[in-house]
């Protein structure tokens, strides 16, 4: 029986790879600051079940490449970045936040994000479809973050491999598990963006506005979180023990706050607000059509 909580060095090759795969699936489905905000943004912004799943796939494949590379480096004892601990994590938050802001501005074509509404027409008319390569950039960069999952891969499972030619495999297996769940999540988010009783123009507008604001304002939240962590590491390191024996759910701290603020506070609230806005326009559109 595999041990997902605390696997030990020296387990068999098959057990190590199965552990990495299942850990990746747990990573993909639990609230994670390196996956959920990005997958939500790109999948919603695709306004399609198929494209949403594709966005999750592209993001996760790039993430998988990074994890495979880092796993090989760990096997070769070249994983010096781990020594920087949470400092590197907070610096990565800032980098990820900057990329999110950039992606948000590209989506809304440099317009102000108007988180709480206002100037909607310009936001809607100018919003640009997301480029397919954008999730890949996010996936590769976000993969360098590390928590309990990454530590297990780099310090336990990678060293278990029988030789250098296998060093990358645990990271790849972990990434594959994450990919499976992120594709499912991406497809779900894409499906949600199409199932709100709106016309094609409104669906596109709501989806891209939600994606742009989530990435734009979410990026600001990530940068603030990273800056707070660097400036006040003890406060940022505080976490709440839940008693749930699952990584990402056992202790909730700044990472969980970033997920909730970005996905729920900004993303879902924008989705709901923009949907209601367009639903209110339907009677006006019908009236205008009747007059013509």
C-alpha positions in Angstrom: 0.0 0.0 0.0 1.4 3.4 -1.0 2.0 6.1 1.6 0.9 9.5 0.3 1.5 11.3 3.5 5.1 10.4 4.4 6.7 8.0 1.8 10.2 6.8 2.7 13.4 6.5 0.8 14.0 3.0 -0.5 10.5 2.0 -1.7 10.3 0.0 -4.9 10.4 1.6 -8.3 6.7 0.8 -9.0 5.6 2.1 -5.6 7.6 5.3 -6.1 6.1 6.0 -9.5 2.5 5.2 -8.4 3.0 7.4 -5.4 4.2 10.3 -7.6 1.2 9.8 -10.0 -1.4 9.8 -7.2 0.3 12.7 -5.4 0.0 14.7 -8.6 -3.7 13.9 -8.8 -4.1 15.1 -5.2 -2.1 18.2 -6.1 -4.3 18.9 -9.1 -7.6 18.7 -7.2 -6.8 20.4 -3.9 -6.6 24.2 -3.5 -3.1 25.1 -4.8 -1.9 28.6 -5.5 0.3 27.4 -8.4 -2.5 25.7 -10.3 -6.1 26.8 -9.5 -5.9 30.6 -10.2 -4.1 30.0 -13.6 -6.3 27.1 -14.7 -9.5 28.9 -13.7 -8.5 32.1 -15.6 -7.4 30.4 -18.9 -10.3 27.8 -18.9 -13.0 30.4 -18.2 -11.4 32.7 -20.8 -11.6 30.0 -23.4 -15.4 29.9 -23.1 -15.5 26.3 -24.3 -15.4 22.9 -22.7 -12.9 21.6 -25.2 -10.7 24.7 -25.2 -11.0 24.8 -21.4 -9.6 21.2 -21.2 -6.9 22.2 -23.7 -5.9 25.2 -21.6 -5.6 22.9 -18.5 -3.6 20.4 -20.7 -1.2 23.1 -22.0 -0.6 24.5 -18.5 -0.1 21.1 -17.0 2.2 19.8 -19.7 4.5 22.8 -19.2 4.3 22.2 -15.5 5.2 18.5 -16.1 8.3 19.4 -18.1 9.5 21.6 -15.2 8.8 19.0 -12.6 10.6 16.3 -14.7 13.6 18.7 -15.1 13.7 19.5 -11.4 13.3 15.9 -10.5 16.4 15.0 -12.6 18.3 17.9 -11.0 17.3 16.5 -7.6 18.6 13.1 -8.5 21.9 14.6 -9.5 22.0 16.6 -6.3 21.8 19.8 -8.2 18.7 21.0 -6.4 20.4 23.9 -4.6 17.4 26.2 -5.0 15.7 24.1 -2.3 18.1 25.7 0.3 16.4 29.1 -0.2 13.2 27.6 1.3 10.2 29.9 1.7 12.2 32.9 0.6 12.3 31.4 -3.0 8.6 30.7 -2.7 7.7 34.3 -1.9 10.0 35.6 -4.7 8.2 33.2 -7.1 4.8 34.6 -6.0 6.1 38.0 -7.2 7.2 36.6 -10.5 4.0 34.7 -11.0 2.0 37.9 -10.1 3.9 39.9 -12.7 3.1 37.3 -15.4 -0.5 37.3 -14.3 -0.7 41.1 -14.6 0.9 41.0 -18.0 -1.6 38.3 -19.2 -4.5 40.3 -17.7 -3.4 43.4 -19.5 -3.0 41.5 -22.8 -6.5 40.1 -22.4 -8.1 43.4 -21.7 -5.8 45.2 -24.1 -4.3 47.4 -21.5 -7.6 48.8 -20.2 -8.1 49.4 -16.5 -9.6 46.3 -14.9 -12.6 48.0 -13.1 -12.9 45.2 -10.6 -16.2 46.4 -9.3 -17.7 47.4 -12.6 -17.9 50.6 -14.6 -16.8 51.3 -18.2 -18.0 47.8 -19.2 -18.5 48.5 -22.8 -14.9 49.3 -23.5 -13.7 46.3 -21.5 -16.1 44.0 -23.5 -15.4 45.4 -26.9 -11.6 45.5 -26.6 -11.1 42.1 -24.8 -8.7 39.8 -26.8 -8.9 36.0 -27.0 -6.2 34.3 -25.0 -3.2 33.0 -26.9 -2.7 29.2 -26.6 0.9 29.5 -25.5 0.1 31.7 -22.5 -0.8 28.9 -20.1 2.5 27.2 -21.0 4.5 30.1 -19.8 2.6 30.1 -16.5 2.9 26.3 -16.1 6.7 26.2 -16.5 7.3 29.2 -14.1 4.7 28.1 -11.5 6.3 24.6 -11.4 9.4 26.0 -9.6 7.3 26.6 -6.5 7.6 23.9 -3.8 5.7 22.7 -0.9 5.1 19.3 0.6 4.5 17.7 -2.8 7.7 19.0 -4.3 9.8 18.1 -1.3 8.5 14.5 -1.5 9.4 14.3 -5.2 12.8 15.9 -4.9 14.0 14.4 -1.6 12.4 11.0 -1.5 11.1 9.7 -4.8 13.8 11.0 -7.2 16.7 9.6 -5.1 14.9 6.2 -5.2 15.3 5.9 -8.9 17.8 3.2 -10.1 20.0 5.6 -12.2 20.3 9.0 -13.8 18.2 7.9 -16.8 15.3 7.6 -14.4 15.8 10.7 -12.3 13.2 12.7 -14.2 10.4 10.1 -14.1 8.9 10.8 -10.7 8.5 14.5 -11.6 7.0 13.5 -14.9 4.6 11.1 -13.2 3.6 13.7 -10.7 3.0 16.2 -13.5 0.9 13.6 -15.4 -1.3 13.2 -12.3 -1.7 16.9 -12.1 -2.5 17.1 -15.8 -5.3 14.6 -15.5 -7.1 16.6 -12.8 -6.3 20.0 -14.4 -7.7 18.9 -17.7 -10.9 17.9 -16.0 -11.0 21.1 -14.0 -10.3 23.1 -17.2 -13.1 21.4 -19.1 -15.5 22.0 -16.2 -14.6 25.8 -16.0 -14.9 26.1 -19.8 -18.3 24.3 -19.6 -19.5 26.7 -16.9 -18.6 29.7 -19.0 -21.0 28.5 -21.7 -24.0 27.4 -19.5 -25.5 30.6 -18.3 -28.3 31.3 -20.8 -26.4 34.0 -22.7 -25.8 34.6 -26.4 -22.4 34.1 -28.0 -21.3 37.7 -27.7 -22.2 37.9 -24.0 -20.6 34.5 -23.3 -17.3 35.8 -24.9 -17.5 39.0 -23.0 -18.2 37.5 -19.6 -15.5 34.9 -20.1 -12.7 37.3 -21.2 -13.6 39.9 -18.7 -13.6 37.3 -15.9 -10.2 35.9 -17.1 -8.7 39.4 -17.5 -9.7 40.6 -14.1 -8.8 37.4 -12.4 -5.3 37.4 -13.8 -4.9 41.2 -13.5 -6.1 41.7 -10.0 -5.0 38.2 -8.9 -1.5 39.1 -10.1 -1.6 42.1 -7.8 -2.7 39.9 -4.9 0.2 37.5 -5.6 2.8 40.2 -5.7 1.5 41.7 -2.5 1.5 38.2 -0.9 5.1 37.7 -2.0 6.2 41.1 -0.7 4.5 40.4 2.6 6.2 37.1 2.9 9.6 38.6 2.2 9.1 41.5 4.6 7.3 39.6 7.4 8.3 35.9 7.0 7.1 34.9 10.5 3.7 36.4 10.0 3.4 35.0 6.5 4.5 31.5 7.8 1.5 31.3 10.1 -1.0 28.5 9.3 -4.1 27.0 10.6 -4.1 23.2 11.4 -7.2 21.5 10.0 -6.5 17.9 11.0 -7.1 16.7 7.5 -4.4 14.2 6.6 -4.0 15.4 3.0 -1.2 17.7 1.8 -2.6 21.2 0.7 -5.4 20.7 3.2 -3.6 19.8 6.4 -2.5 23.3 7.1 -4.0 26.4 5.6 -1.9 29.6 5.4 -0.9 32.3 2.9 -1.1 29.9 -0.1 -4.7 29.1 0.7 -5.5 32.8 1.1 -4.0 33.5 -2.3 -6.2 30.8 -3.9 -9.4 31.9 -2.2 -8.9 35.6 -2.9 -7.9 35.1 -6.5 -10.4 32.4 -7.5 -13.4 33.1 -5.3 -12.9 36.7 -4.3 -12.0 38.0 -7.8 -12.7 35.2 -10.3 -16.1 33.7 -9.3 -17.5 37.1 -8.1 -16.6 38.7 -11.4 -18.2 35.8 -13.3 -21.4 36.1 -11.3 -21.5 39.9 -11.5 -20.8 40.0 -15.3 -23.4 37.3 -16.0 -26.1 39.3 -14.1 -25.1 42.4 -16.0 -25.6 40.7 -19.4 -28.8 38.9 -18.2 -30.2 42.4 -17.4 -29.4 43.5 -21.0 -31.5 40.7 -22.6 -34.9 42.5 -22.1 -33.4 45.7 -23.5 -32.1 43.8 -26.5 -35.4 42.1 -27.1 -37.2 45.5 -26.8 -34.9 47.1 -29.4 -35.4 44.2 -31.8 -39.2 44.5 -31.4 -39.1 48.2 -32.2 -37.2 47.5 -35.4 
